[in-house]
Amino acid sequence: MNFSAWLLLMVMLVQLWPCSPSTQNSSAHSTVQSFTAVRRVKRGWLWEPLFATEEQISPDPVYIGQLKSDLDEQDGNLKYILTGEGAGHFFVIDEYNGKIYVTQKLDREKKSFYTLRAQAINRSTQLPVEPESEFIIKVRDVNDNEPQFLDGPYEATVPEMSPEGTSVTQVTATDADDPSYGNSARLLYSLIQGQPYFSVEPKTGVIRMASQMDRETKDQYLVIIQAKDMVGQPGAFSATATVTINLSDINDNPPKFQQRLYYMSVSEEAPVGTTVGKVFAEDSDIGNNAAMDYFIEGDGSDVFDIITNNETQEGIILLKKRVDYESKRRHSIQVKAVNRYIDERFLKEGPFEDTTIVKINVEDADEPPVFTSENYVMEIVEGATSGSLVGVVTARDPDDVDSPVRYSIVHSTHLKRPFSINEHNGAIITTEPLDREIASWHNITVTATETRNPEKISEANVYIEVLDVNDNAPEFPKYYETFVCENAVSGQLIQSISAVDQDDSTEGQHFYFSLAQEVTNSSHFTVKDNQDNTAGIFTRKSGFRRQEQFFFYLPILIQDNGTPPLTSTNTLTVTVCDCDTEVNTFYCQYGAFMYSLGLSTEALVAVLACILIFLVFILAIVTIRQQQKKKPPFSEKMEEFRENIVSYDDEGGGEEDTEAFDISALRTRTVMRTHKPRKKVASEIQSLYRQSLQVGPDSAIFRQFISEKLEEANTDPSVPPYDSLQTYAFEGTGSLAGSLSSLGSNTSDMDQSYDYLADWGPHFKHLAGMYSSHRTVGD
């Protein structure tokens, strides 16, 4: 076994060695002497357990033990050497005998043991006679530290009225001395201040309740705890800690009203929601434990209400319903205050509530008149004569004096005032007949004013309904554009019609449709009532001719179901259309429009033909001018051609015209036509339209109209020729060239041959070149 193992075994034995307090406080010399009897041998080393007592003060080094080799013959030949922690500073060794001394004061709380190494060498050879060995010097504790409360000062909270023995908090003190050696670190707790309310456990420092305490009596206590080491023996060190203990509130007190009887007053003019007064129930508790709710018991809850102010815990009495001095001048109510949160542990101590009586006086006030109703609904039949009674409103003065009341209507800014009121009895009458179709309801405001105090005014709303009377006949809802084709067959539907009525039938409107009796048998059309407020117009024959009659006028009777029923005659205009298998509605409409202007289909075709001829002439003129620019030598001749074309009133006869007429005569300005004032075309057309319903295009009226227009055009040099008017109804004796119109042609311009233009002479050379099939690219 080596030296280190021996040394470890010795340390363990030392820790298990019993020691008494007297041994702990003895001198170093006596301590060493007590261990000299116990020696251990380790490979030639002889040594004792080594201890050094802390805080030991001596002017000379203190002996704590000895190291010795069994080879030491005490002849001074061996030399002992000490190394390691504190060697040469705290510890020294006698190199001749191996005794170890402490030279300075030690502090166990800083360092509790030191590890050193010992060596023995031969002085002569300087060689070790023993191997180097490690050993430990323990610092033995003494009571040199006071207890300390590191977490103080303390503060704790415990509910009031807690039972005896309830744990409040725990205080803990610490001691830097060695708790494993002696009693230096063994603490004992005691209560210096706080009796008889609190106690402390001596060993643990737990503070407990010693009796029940009421927070309302005292809510805070200051407790002083002392901790002593050495188990409280004389000479022990001590320390104190202060503990502030607060008592938390519990709901152990009921509310109490400060007054058993309250007096309040309220004016009868006060509106609903007015604050009448306040009551207060005091509660010794705090926070939620003092929260309470107020209630009104009995009949008083119908007139008054109470709410709680959560900040002040006051009960605020409010007016729930208007009070009337004349009806009841004093009210007595019972108010109860109840804790909002109840602690069941204290229910046996009684109910946590209290009651009080509140007497409320009603103060008299001059009130405005009161209507028997806030809103009146009245009725009157439309068309009633002026001065008819609509209804009566009534108001009275609620005060004891019962002042007379004067009525009036609050008129709006409108000048029309269909109603008036009797200022003495409140009777509302009409000032003019009413029309439900204009306004079915009238809303007016009636005021009532005290005669003795005009400032006291009240208002009421009057709603007047105008009852319907069947005074409006049904009619078409719109203008119907109705057409029938010439190839229509009998029984064909050509139009669906309906009706509207401004009246309001209580049973729902129903209309009956039929043809007027005078045309029932002679009409080419018939009406079929669908029994759903609609009807259909059907043909009674097959085939219609526009040349015979362009318009048909159907008088249709519409009857409502009012009492008494009303009937109206509505005329439906049916226009005859020239249709194919598919009706061309646009052409039919346009033809009707032209006919309304007095123009037949033939006249329309003639107008379009003249327009086309005019466009051809314009095109020819433009072409001639372009050739004049290209061929200057013939400019004079082309000018003659232009004048010939522009000035002639007929269609011309070809090349012979230039020889048949003296062009110079046409250029003179002395030749003037006799001017006749032109008639207004619009008036002529309107007059012609009025007569066109009975005459046709072959009538003398048409011929007279055309002749007048022709004569006017021939005698007026300031306007372009009205050649188109010559062809409205007839073409006269005709033209050698025939008609140039393509309206009646069944072929397009591409299919039509214009080769005949080449036979018309040099005037139509360019036209022939443009339209003839023999034209060349050079043309």
Summary of the structure (lengths in Angstrom):
residues: 779
radius of gyration: 68.3
end to end distance: 147.0
largest distance: 189.2
contacts: 2198
relative contact order: 0.04
helix: 21%
strand: 32%
